[in-house]
């Protein structure tokens, strides 16, 4: 019997429903259904392992034994990858020089000629523009004013303030500004805040179990419970769109 079948049989033997298991483990019924179906791609492997362990404990099975069986199944599901040795390229320096001597000599000659021309060329001297003290002060003041305005504008559009609220058990990973990667496993009723300069890119294991509020504006529903979503983007353009609708 597979791990999925063992867990399902243990639940049915104890006359427990998925709703009962969900209350004990705080794992949504949709995710429990996937575990019983032997579908484990709804979240990264460490999280799925934690869910399987919690399920086993809830139905009175030994979690360590179930995890051992689960690991055996994972190994059997992974395709065998043939290891191919990368051919080593040996460079015979003496042969290379003898076979390409003419090209090497030509390259050296061209390099010396180019270097000679480069050194021999004198740069034209541009006349120094003289400015009065008053003019210089005025230009510096304008430059500082421009910088201050740009800094204020950057602060305003720089802050993508995202509130994440879990309405169900949900796992998600997020790439912040294309370089910072974070992962979270949230329980129902919990919330957290994320900040970014340009964008968020989400992968979500339970679309119906999460809500987003961007800079005080609630975003649209993502989908039904148990649905996996990848590459869900929240960026400045979405914030501009929300502001334009006001």
Beta strands, then each sheet from edge to edge (+ up, - down):
strand 1: 160-166
strand 2: 170-176
strand 3: 180-186
strand 4: 191-196
strand 5: 199-204
strand 6: 210-214
strand 7: 217-218
strand 8: 229-235
sheet 1: 4+ 1- 6+ 7-
sheet 2: 3+ 2- 5+ 8-
end
